[in-house]
Amino acid sequence: MSVLNKILYVEDEPDIQAVACIALADVGGFILEVCSSGQEALAKAADFKPDLLLLDVMMPTMDGPSTLEALRKLPETQTTPAIFMTAKVQTHEVAHFKAIGAIDVVAKPFDPMSLAQTLRDIWQTHHL
């Protein structure tokens, strides 16, 4: 089982981005590459080589599912596990996100104090 260390985090809302950065980097101890758009994620992913993709679903221009689809075309992120963060957590919505390649979905609003542990739990559940 590999260790979860580097997370490519894509979120267009500055306030949510700031809270998640504190939760994941300061509290969780992860190395983050923070992107404000899908396009930025595509530009940074290959060099960063993340262990995990953490993607907001609702973003302008290129949403989370489109970003994941594009990241899957890069050799460096073709098989990188992905988790969506979204308020869209009805059963059929979660099933859809998993069907298009996410290993899990984290509901928004999330608890900043437990976000890092939530990601670690998902990681362990999937034996990554």
N, C-alpha and C positions, 0 to 999 in steps of 0.2 A: 504494500500500500504506500503510495507516495504522500508527501507532506504538502498540505495546502499552504502556500506562502505568497504567491504573486497573483493579484487580482486585477484584471482589466475591468474598470467600472465605468459604465456609460450612463449618464444622467444629465438631462438638459436643464433641470431646475436647480439654480444655484443654492437655494436654502436646503433642499433635500441633499444635494451633493455635499454641502458643508457638514451636515449632521452625520451622514454616512461616512465621510472621511474621518471624522473624529472617532466614530464607532469602530471602524475597521482598522485604521492605522494606529491611532493613539491607544484605544482600548484593546483592540484585537491583535495589534502587532503585525498586521499584514503589510506587505509592500504593495502600494497601489499605483496604478497608472490611471488617472482620472481623465475621462473624455466627456465633452459636452455634446457630442453628436456622433452619429454612426460613421460619418465620414472621417472624423478625427480618430475614432477607434480603428478604422481600417488603415489609417496612416501610421498608427503607433503599434499595432498588434504584433507585427512580425519582429520588430526589434525588441519588444518587451518580453515576448514569449511567456504569456500568462499561464498559470495553472488552472485558472477559472475565469470565465466570462460572466460578469454580473451586469445585466442589461435592463434598463428601464424599457417598458413596453411602449408607452405613449410619448413619442418625440416628433417634432416637426421634421419635414422632409424625408427622413429615413427612420422609421420606427424600429423598435427592438427586434421583431421578427425579421424585418428586411436586413437589419444589421447582422443578425446571426447568420442569415442565408449568405450574405457577402463574406463574412468571416470564415465560413465553411469552405470557401473557395481558395483561401490562403493555406499553403502547406503547413505553416506554423500553428494555425488554429483550426485545422480541419477536424480534429478530434478532441479539442479542448472542451471540457464540460461547461455547460452554460446554465445559468439560473436567471429567470426573469423576476424583476421587482415590479409589482403593479397593484393597483386597487381592483383590477379585474380578476377576482378570485372565486367566481362561481364555478361549480364543478365542471361544467362544459368548457369554460374558458381555460381552466387549469389543464384539462384533458387536451385541449387544442395546443397549448403551449408545449406540453410534453410530446405531443404527436409531431411537432415541428422541430424537436431536438433538445428541448430543455430537460435537465434532470429533475428540476423542481421549480417551484414558484414561491417567492417570499411576498407576503401581503404588505401593502402600504395602507395606512402608515405602519412603519415597523418600530420596534422598541430598540432605541440606539444602544442600550446597555446589553442587550442579548443578541444583537445582529451578528457579531463575530461568531458567537457560539452556535447560532442557528446555521450559519454557513458551514462550520466545522461538523456539525451533526449531519447535515445533508451529505457532505463529503464522505463521512464515515459510513453512512447508510448505504451509499453507492459503492463502497469499497474502492475508492479511487486512490 
